[in-house]
């Protein structure tokens, strides 16, 4: 029989057989519910119109509980931004299977990025809006995330140049072009075509601009 372990304050921290206690998962789920509710409101309404009361109601939590996770509306707004960008970066990283050719990794990363933002249109809308009063803190978060995303794509380009499948181009210029193309595509292209079709075409277009043969994408990496 499992025994619940508590800390000195009487708060449950785990169970005696070493498996993590459910409280942590429940807290993480509640935090995500708050972030999701706040995102939907911030994406479609001016910052001033969104209140902590409305977020708490939309998330199905007490207002006091909301303040335990985010001590102010500013912190909540920035938390939504940070959470979305962190999730995007983790998604990019998860697509980079080292067993695949760099051409295929690039194509998949582009497709994953397009599909990620397509499935999170609220976040894309939120990202395109700006609250001037929080611009300094917002820009710090964005710059940190942009640098991680930039390094991810730049490293793929540099690897492709090094092994001779990409042309010798400026990796910084190419990376900024890729990031801008993905964002602009989702903001302005419209709903006329399936996202999977668009992302595949964009991937081939970018690969050709890098001097690569898109047909190389399907070939596995063979161990030396």
C-alpha positions in Angstrom: 0.0 0.0 0.0 1.4 3.4 -1.0 2.1 5.9 1.8 1.6 9.6 1.1 4.6 11.7 2.1 4.2 15.2 3.4 6.6 18.0 4.1 7.0 19.8 7.4 4.0 22.0 6.6 1.8 19.0 6.0 1.7 19.5 2.3 1.7 16.3 0.1 5.0 15.9 -1.8 5.0 12.3 -3.0 4.4 8.7 -2.3 6.7 6.2 -0.7 7.3 4.0 -3.7 9.1 6.7 -5.5 6.5 7.6 -8.1 5.7 11.3 -8.4 2.7 12.5 -6.6 -0.3 13.7 -8.6 -0.3 17.2 -7.1 2.5 18.3 -9.4 0.7 17.2 -12.5 -2.5 18.8 -11.3 -0.7 22.1 -10.7 0.9 22.0 -14.1 -2.5 21.3 -15.7 -4.1 24.1 -13.8 -1.4 26.6 -14.8 -1.8 25.6 -18.5 -5.5 26.0 -18.2 -5.0 29.6 -16.9 -2.5 30.3 -19.7 -4.9 28.9 -22.4 -7.8 31.0 -21.1 -5.6 34.2 -20.9 -4.3 33.6 -24.4 -7.8 33.5 -25.9 -8.7 36.7 -24.2 -5.5 38.6 -24.9 -5.5 37.5 -28.6 -8.9 39.0 -29.3 -9.3 41.9 -27.0 -7.2 45.0 -26.0 -5.0 44.4 -23.0 -7.0 46.9 -21.0 -10.2 45.0 -21.5 -8.8 41.7 -20.1 -9.2 41.4 -16.3 -7.9 38.8 -13.9 -11.6 38.2 -12.9 -12.4 37.2 -16.5 -9.3 35.0 -16.8 -10.1 33.2 -13.6 -13.7 32.6 -14.7 -12.7 31.4 -18.2 -10.1 29.1 -16.7 -12.5 27.7 -14.1 -10.3 28.7 -11.1 -10.8 31.0 -8.1 -9.3 34.4 -8.4 -7.0 33.7 -5.4 -5.7 30.6 -7.2 -4.9 32.6 -10.3 -2.8 35.0 -8.2 -0.9 32.1 -6.8 0.4 31.3 -10.3 0.6 34.9 -11.7 0.8 37.8 -9.2 -0.4 40.4 -11.7 -1.9 40.8 -15.1 1.4 42.0 -16.5 3.0 38.7 -15.3 0.2 36.7 -16.8 0.5 38.5 -20.2 4.3 37.8 -20.2 3.7 34.3 -19.0 1.5 33.6 -22.0 4.1 35.0 -24.4 6.9 33.0 -22.8 4.9 29.8 -22.7 4.0 30.0 -26.4 7.5 30.7 -27.5 9.0 28.0 -25.3 6.5 25.5 -26.7 7.4 26.5 -30.2 11.1 25.9 -29.6 10.6 22.5 -28.0 8.5 21.6 -31.0 11.3 22.5 -33.4 13.8 20.6 -31.4 11.6 17.5 -31.3 11.5 17.5 -35.1 15.3 17.3 -35.6 15.9 13.6 -35.8 19.7 13.3 -36.2 19.3 10.0 -38.1 17.8 12.0 -41.0 19.6 13.9 -43.7 20.0 17.6 -43.0 17.8 18.4 -46.0 15.0 16.3 -44.5 15.5 17.9 -41.1 15.2 21.3 -42.6 12.1 20.4 -44.5 10.5 18.8 -41.4 11.4 21.8 -39.2 9.7 24.2 -41.6 6.6 22.0 -41.8 6.5 21.6 -38.0 6.8 25.4 -37.5 4.0 26.1 -40.0 1.7 23.5 -38.5 2.6 24.6 -34.9 1.5 28.2 -35.6 -1.5 27.1 -37.7 -2.8 25.0 -34.8 -2.2 28.0 -32.5 -3.8 30.9 -34.4 -4.7 32.6 -31.2 -1.0 32.7 -30.2 -0.1 34.0 -33.7 -2.7 36.8 -33.3 -1.5 37.5 -29.8 2.1 37.6 -31.0 1.3 40.1 -33.7 -0.3 42.5 -31.2 1.7 44.6 -28.8 1.0 46.2 -25.5 3.2 49.4 -25.5 3.5 49.6 -21.8 5.1 46.1 -21.6 7.2 46.5 -24.8 10.6 46.4 -23.0 9.8 43.2 -21.1 8.1 41.7 -24.1 11.0 42.4 -26.4 13.4 40.8 -24.0 11.4 37.5 -24.1 11.0 37.7 -27.8 14.7 38.3 -28.4 15.7 35.4 -26.2 13.3 33.1 -28.0 14.3 34.4 -31.4 17.9 33.8 -30.7 17.2 30.1 -29.8 15.1 29.7 -32.9 17.7 31.5 -35.0 20.5 29.2 -33.7 18.3 26.1 -34.4 17.8 26.9 -38.1 21.3 28.5 -38.5 22.9 25.3 -37.2 21.0 23.2 -39.9 22.1 25.6 -42.6 25.8 25.6 -41.4 25.7 21.8 -41.3 24.3 21.6 -44.8 27.0 24.0 -46.1 29.7 22.1 -44.3 28.8 18.7 -46.0 28.1 20.3 -49.4 24.3 19.9 -49.8 23.6 23.7 -49.3 25.2 26.5 -51.2 27.7 28.7 -49.5 25.4 31.5 -48.5 25.0 33.7 -45.4 23.4 31.5 -42.7 22.1 34.6 -40.9 20.4 36.0 -43.9 18.9 32.6 -44.8 17.7 32.0 -41.3 16.0 35.4 -41.0 14.4 34.7 -44.4 13.0 31.3 -43.2 11.7 32.7 -40.0 10.0 35.7 -41.7 8.5 33.5 -44.4 6.9 31.1 -41.9 5.3 33.9 -39.9 4.2 35.9 -42.9 2.7 32.9 -44.6 0.4 32.2 -41.7 -0.5 35.8 -41.0 -1.3 36.8 -44.6 -1.7 33.9 -47.0 -5.3 33.0 -46.1 -7.3 29.8 -45.7 -7.5 28.8 -49.4 -5.2 25.8 -49.4 -4.5 22.9 -47.0 -1.7 23.8 -44.6 0.2 20.5 -45.2 0.3 21.4 -49.0 1.5 24.9 -48.3 4.1 23.8 -45.8 5.5 21.2 -48.3 5.7 23.8 -51.1 7.3 26.4 -48.8 9.8 23.7 -47.7 10.8 22.9 -51.2 11.0 26.6 -52.1 13.4 27.2 -49.2 15.4 24.1 -49.9 15.9 25.2 -53.6 16.9 28.7 -52.5 19.5 27.0 -50.2 20.9 25.2 -53.3 19.6 21.8 -52.2 17.8 19.1 -54.1 14.5 18.5 -52.3 14.6 14.8 -53.4 17.5 14.3 -51.0 15.1 14.8 -48.1 13.8 11.3 -48.2 17.2 9.6 -48.0 18.3 8.3 -44.6 21.7 9.0 -43.1 23.9 5.9 -43.5 26.4 5.3 -40.7 30.0 5.6 -41.7 
